[in-house]
Amino acid sequence: MNKTEQELSIFALGGLFEIGKNMYVIQSFDDIVVIDCGSKLPDESLLGLNLIIQDISYLKENQDKIRALIVTHGDREHIGGILYFLKQLQVPVYAPNLIHGLIVNRLEEYDLLDKVMLYMIDADSKLRNGTIKTTFFHTSYSNPDSLGIAFQTPQGLIVHTGYFNFDWSIVNQESPDIQKIAEISQDGVLLLLSDSTNAEKAGYTLTEQKIADDIEGAFRRATQKIFISTITSNIQRIQQIINASEKTNRKLVLLGPNMINAVSVALDLRYLTIPVGMLIESHEISRYDPDQVTILCTGCQGEPRSALARLAGSGYDDVNVLPKDTVIFAANPIPGNERIVLRIIDQLFLLGANVIYGASKIKGMKVSGHARQEELKLMITLLKPKYFIPISGEYRMLHQHSLLAETVGIKKENIFILNNGDVVDFVHQEAVQERRIPTGNVFAEELRVGDVHEVVLHDQSMVSEDGMLIIITTIRKQDGKIISGPHTISHGFIHDTESTDLMNEVNNYVRATIDRIQNNTNSERILKEAIKNTAQQILVAQSNRRPMILPIIIDM
């Protein structure tokens, strides 16, 4: 397409055809605004890597044009990639109050805060980024301060909903600003980008208030320790857990650095209230009867290094899941995470726990924060856009959302279902979709070597430079004893004879790691993760190189 002085482009570098890794880009003339910067969990074929993030090569090539990164809310799939993004690009970041606090906490951990331009916004903020004027509106979602965004461009108005529903009952949060949403449409909306996560589900989303009694009921029925896991940004759910613990006379333990950090930030900003004396450390659990303890932990999405994954496998420091303990998953798995979550659930059942998840035992234990079909249709009806792009969902969700848009008057030819990198261009207020931006995945991991945090990004070129190390161990299935190995095979890592001592050291540490945890887990996933972490730390310390590590376990 020939460029004109009025060209406007919209595309996603991550987030279409999947949930996670969200990043949408608006480009008007030479002004670029980026919306959200998420991450996604890797599947088991990429065990040992923490996250999948988006390839931002296009943005690096056009860094001088980027005016802002704007964050809509605090879920990992929308902010989980910010650390990696800001290590590569110097871009001003704008985030609502709570999310601002979470980002500050994260940047401080990696000594990046003084190097980043970070600004707080709210629903009344107004930004001017070159030819793009930006205003905001309140939405209701499971974490406070969530915002929708309206971009006024030379071509017309573009609205990005963020994650939303129409719930007016969420405690300690602003109600969805339906009046402001309706007012936005008065001068016409050129394009609406709207969340599709629950587009397959009929009706309206249940309110968060409806599950408070169910959580309290589960707590009253529990006879021993309660382990409960939810998304760290779901402050409403965390407060409900605190309230249920208070009503059932339980102390509260926080497990997992992300949960500890999120609760700390929310307390500082007064989004959470915890009664004096309720919060205790994990090493204090033994002082109390089992029915006097609640353990709030990370891991509801199956994150391999989370507190719940460790509890289901080799244990977590001073804490273990024992028979008849209750484990509650108080969040729905993000689509694509179901299998790894179910594996953790299986492991918890094997430990003898009473596990409450999905639709089992207590209906309504989890309420989605995402709009269902009637709310999605209401948003489209309020804004009356000319063009529509469903976002933030797997293809079937985007497809269903496009059908809903047709039922409320959007012309079929004005609806675009895009893949990552597909571009919609606007010239004279007319949309054309005929080009792509190169995009893909980058694999990220976080290492802790001594007291130093490091972030490592892997792409094909980095693997070719640092190579790959395969670690093969044969284990007797009956008792977990090592029969053979560990044996290491190097591909492009080190080849000379001087590598023998280093490989022997890696093998010795891996063997000790297996011996240490073999009696505490029968999870191959947990074992591979431990092998990978051990080997990686030795290799970084001894060689200052970071090969890809592939652990292979052979059961005999």
N, C-alpha and C positions, 0 to 999 in steps of 0.2 A: 504494500500500500504506500502511495506517495505521501510523504509527510506534509502537513500544512501548518500554518501558524496557529490553528485552533485545535490541534490534536490533543487528545486525552487518552491515557491507557490505564487499564486495570488488569492485574494478574496476580496469581498466587505463586510464591516460591515453595510453599508447603501448606498442607491443610486440606487440599481437595482430594477426593477419593479416599480419605482416611480421616481419622480423628487423632489429632496430635500434630505437632510440628507446624502449627498455624503461623503463617506469615503472608499478609496480603500487601500489595503495593499499588499506590496511586501515583501516576506520573502525569503532570500537567506542564507542558513546555519543558523547561529544564529543572523543574521542581519535583522532587520525589518525597513522598511521605510513606513510611512503613507502618503497618498496623500489626501489632503483636509479634512475638518471636518465641515460638514454642519448641517443644521437644517431644520425642516419642520413645517409648521403651523398645529396645531391640527384641526380636524373638530369640528362641533358643539356639538358632544357628549362629548367632553372634554373641554367644555367652561370654561375659567378661567385659563387654563394653557397656557403659552406663546408659547412653542415650543415642538416639538418632536425631540429628538436627539438619536444617536445610543447607544446601549449597548456596552460598551468597556471592558467587563469583560475579554475577551481574551487578550486584550492589557495590562490590569492591571496584569494579571497572567504572562505576558511575558515582563514586563516593562524593565528588564535589557537588553533586546535584541533590544529595539527601539532606532534607531540612529537619526531619524529625522521625523518631520511633515513638509511636503512641500505643499505650497498653490499655486494653479494655477491662481486664480483670486478672485475678491472680492464680488461675489454674495452671498446673505445670505445662499443659499442652499449649499455653499462651505466653508463659514467661520463662519456661525452662531452658530456652536457648539464649537468653539475654547475655549471660556471662560470656559465652563463646562469641556472640555477635560483637560485644564491646571490646573484646581482645583483638578484634580484627578491624573495627571501624570506629572512628571518632564521630559519634552522632548524638545530638541532644535527645534525652529520653524523657517522656512525659507520662506520669502514672498517677492514678488516684491514691488517696491517703494510705490505706492499708497496704496496697500493692507497692507503693513507694517505700514503705517501711520494710517490706519483705526484700525488695531489691537492694536497699541500703545494707541490710543484714548480710546478704549474699556477697555484695561487693566488698564489704569490710573483711569478710573471711578470706578473700583472695587479694587483699591490699590494693583494690582497684578504685575505691570510692573517690579518692582525690583526683583520679584521672578521667572521671566521667561527669558529663553535664546532665544532672538529674533534677527534674522539676516536678512539683506536685500540681495536680489539676483536680477539678471537681466539675459538677454539672453546670456551673456558672462560668467556667473558664472559656476564653476566646483566644485562639491562636491565629497568627498570620504567618504562613510559611510560603513566601514567594507569591505565586498566583493562587494558592490554596488557602482559603479561610476555613477555620475549624471551630465548631461549637459542639456541645455535648448534651446528653439527656440521661436522667436516671433510668436504670432498669432494675428489676428485681432478679436476683440470682442467689446462689448459695453462699457467695462471699460478698461482704459489704463493698460499697463504693463502685459497683460494676456500672459501666457506662456504655451507652450507645454513642455513635459519632456521626455528625453531619458535616460533609465537606462541600463547601461552595467553591466550584471551579468555573473557569470561563465557559465551559460547555454546559454546565448545569449542576444540580445538587445531587450528591452521592451520599447515601446513608448506609452505614455498617452497624448492624444491631448489637454486635458482641453476643455473648450468651445472655439469654433473657427468658423470663416467663411473665405472666401477669398475676403475681401473688401480692396481695395487699396486706398480708398478715405476718410477714417476716419481722421478727422482733429486732429492735435496735438498728434498723436499716430504713433508708428512704424508700417510699413506695414508688412503683414505676410511674413515671411522669407522662401519663397518657395524654394530658392536655398539650404538653410541649411537643410530643410526638405528632399529634394531630396538626398543631400549628406549623410544624416543619413543612407539611405538604401544601400549604396555602399557595406558595409560589411555584409548585410543581417539583416533583422528584424525578430526576433523570434515571437513576439506577438505585436499586435496593440490593444489598448483600445481606442475607439473613441466615441465621443458624439453622441447620437441618437435622441436628442430632436426634430429635424425637419426632421427625416427620412421619414415621411409620405408625405412630401411636395416636389413636383417636381421642377426642375429648380434650379435657383440660388437665394440666399438671396438678396433682394433689399439693396442698399447702404444707409447708414445713411444720406448721403447728400440729398437724394430724399425727405426726409420728412421736411427739414428745411422750404421750401416754404409753405408747408401745415400748419405747426405750425404758421408761420407768418400770413397766410391767416385767420386762426381761430381767432387769436388775433385781426386782423383788423375788423372782423365781430362782435366781442363781444361788447356789449353795456354797460355792467356793470363789476363787478369784475370777474376775471378769477381765478379759482382754477385748478391747474394742478398737477397731481401726476405721478411720475415715480420711477423706481428703483434707490435707492440712489447711487449705484455704477456706474450707467450709466452717466458718466461725459460728454460724447458727447451730450446726450439729454439735460442735465442740461444747458450746454453752449448754445444750440439752444434756450432754453426757455429764457435764459438771453438776447440773441441777439434779439429775437422777442419782448421782453419787452422793450428793448432800442428803437427799431424801431417804436414802438407804444406808446412811452412816458409813460410807466408804471413804477411805483415803484415796488420793489420786496420784499415780505415777505416770510420768511422760517418758516414752521410749522412742528413740530415733532422733537424730540431730535436727531433721527438718520439722518434726512435730514440736520439739523443744523451742526452736527458733520462731516458728509461727505463733505459738502460744505466747512466747515472751513479747513479740512485737504487738500482738493483739491486746495483751494486758497493758503494755506501755501506752497504747493509743486508746485504751478504755473501750475496746470492742468486746472484751471478755471480763467477767468478774468471777474470781475464785475465792471461796470463804477462807478466812485466815486459819492456818493450821491444816488445811486439807491436803496441800501439795507436799509429797514426800519424795525422797530419792529411792532408787531401786534397791540399794543395799539395806534400806529400812523395812522392806517388805516382811522379813522374817519376824519382826517385832509384833506383827498383827495377825489375827486369825484370817484364814483365807477369805472368809465372807466379809471382810472389812477392807478389801483392796480392789480398786479399779486400775487397770493399766491401759492407758490410751497410747496407741502406737501407730507408726507408719506401716504401710504395706498392703493397703486394701486394693491396690492395682497390681499386686504381684511383683513389685520391684525386687530384683534379685538380692540387693544388699540392704533391704529394708529390715526394720525390727521384726515384723511379723514373719518374713521369710526366714530369718535367723532363728526365731522361736520355733518355727515348724521344723527346722533342721537341727543344727548343732547347739542351739540355745543362745541366750543373750546375756552375757555377763552373769549377774546375780539372779536372773529371772528364768524360769522354765515353765512350760505348759504341762500341767499334771492331769491325770485322769479326773474327770468330773469338773474341771475348770470350764468356764463358758467363754467362747470366742465369738464375737459378733463382727460381721462385716457390715459396716454402716455406710456403705457407698456402693453404687453400681459399678461393675467393671466397665471401663471404657471399651467400646467395640474394638476387638483385636487383642484385648488382654484376657479374654475369658479363659483360655486354656491354661495360662500360667497361674491365674488365680485359683482355678479348680485343682491344680496340682498341690498348691499350698493347703487348700481345704482338705484334700485327701490325706496329706501328711498330718494335719491337725487331728483328724478323726483317728488316724493310726496311734496317735499319742493318747487317745481316750477322751479327748475334749468333746464337749457339747457345742457344736458349731452352728451358728445361726447365720444363714446367708441366703441370698436370692429370695425365693418365695417360701422358703422352708420355715415352719414353726410360727413365725410372727409376720403376718402380712403388714406391709406398710413400714417396715423397719428402715427402708430406704426410699426417699422421694427424690426424683430427678429434678435438677434445677432448670432443665431445658423445656422450652415451650412445646406443647403438643399441637395437634392439627388445628384445633379451633383457635388457639392463641396465635399460631403462625398465620392463619387466614386473617385474624384481626389486625396483626401488624401490617400485612400487605394492604388491607382495606384502609387503615388509617393513613398510610403514606402514599398510596395510589401511584406507584412508580410506573414509568414508561417501560423500563427494562428491569429484568430481574435475574440475579445470579444466586442460586442456593450455595451455601458454603458450609464448611465444618461438618463433614460427614462422609461416610462411605457411599459408593455410587448409588446403591439402592435407596439411601436416604435422600440424596440430592434429587434423584428421579422422582420420588414420591412428593418432595417439596415442590418440584416443578409442576406436577399435576395439580397440586393444591392451588398454586398460583393461577393456573388456567381457570379453575372453578370460580375465582373471584375477579376475573376480568383481564388478566394479563395475556396478551396475544402469544401464542405458541412461538412464533418467530422472534419474539422479543425476550425469550428465555434462553440463557446459555448455561449448559452444564459443562464445566471446564475441567481439565486435568491440570496438575501442577505445571506451570510454565506457559499454558495457553494464555493468549492476550486478547482482550477485547479493546478495540480502539474506537474512539468516538470522534467523528468529524462532522461539524454542523449538526450536532445533537443526534446523529445517526450512528448506530453501532455496527461494527464490522469485526468478525473473528476469523483471521486468516494468517496469523503468524504466531511464533512461539519464542519464549525466552529459555535458553538452556538452563536446566536445573537438575537436581539429584540429591543424593544423601551424603552427609558427612557423619562419620561415626566418632563419638566423643566419649572420653573416659576421664575420671578424676582419680588421681593418685595421691596418696599421702606417704611421702618418703621422709621419715623422721618427723619433724614438726613443720614441714613445708608442704603446702597444698600446690598441686600442679594440675593444669588442664591440658589434655592431649587430644588433638584432632587427627583422625585417620582418614585419608582418602587413598586412592590407588597409587598416587605418586609417592606418598609417605610410606606405604607398605613396600613399594619397590625399593625405597632407600633404606629402611630399617629392617626389612625382611620379615620372616615368620619363623616361629619356633613351635614345633609340635612336640607335646609331652605325652608319651604313651605309658599307661600303667595297667597291669593286669591284676585284678582283685578277685579273691575267692568270694563268691556270692553269699555263701552261707554265713560267714563271720566277718566279712570285710577286710580280711588280711591280704597284704600284698603278696602276690605270687611271683610277679616279675616286674622289674622296672623300679622307678621311673626311667624311661629311655627318652632321650631328646634327639630330634631331627631338625636340623637347621636348613632353612631355605632363604638364602640371601642375607643371613644375619652375620655369622662369622664362620670362616672356613679353616683358618690356619690352626696349626698344632697347639698354639698357645691358648686356644679356647677350651682345652680339655679341663683345666682346673675350674674355669667358670661353669662349665656344664656339670661337672661333678658337684660343685657347690649348689647349683640349682636343684639337681636331683636329690641331694641330701636334705635340703630344706623342704622340698615337695614331699619326700617320704615322711619327714617328721610331721608335716601338716596333716597328711592322711592318717598317720597313727594317732594324732591328737583328736581328730574329730570322728574317726570311723565308728566309735561306739555310740555316738550321739545322733547320727543321721543315717538313713538309708536312701537319701535323696541324691541322685547322681548330679542333679543341677547344682545343689549346694556344694558338693565335693569338687566339681569342676571349677566353680567360682573361687573356692579357697585355693586350689592349685594355681589358677591364673593369677590371683592377687599375690601369692607368695613369690612366684617366679618373676612377676613384673617388678616387684620391689627390689629383688636381688639384681636383676639385669640393669635397671636404671641406676642403682647405686654403684655397680661395678663397671658398667660399660658406657653409661650415659646415652644409651640407645633404647628405643622402645619398640621392639618388634611386636607384631601381632602374635598372640599366644593362643594356640589351639590345644586344649587338654582333651585327650581321648581316654576313656575308661573302658576296659574290656572285662566283662564279668565272666568268670569261669565257674 
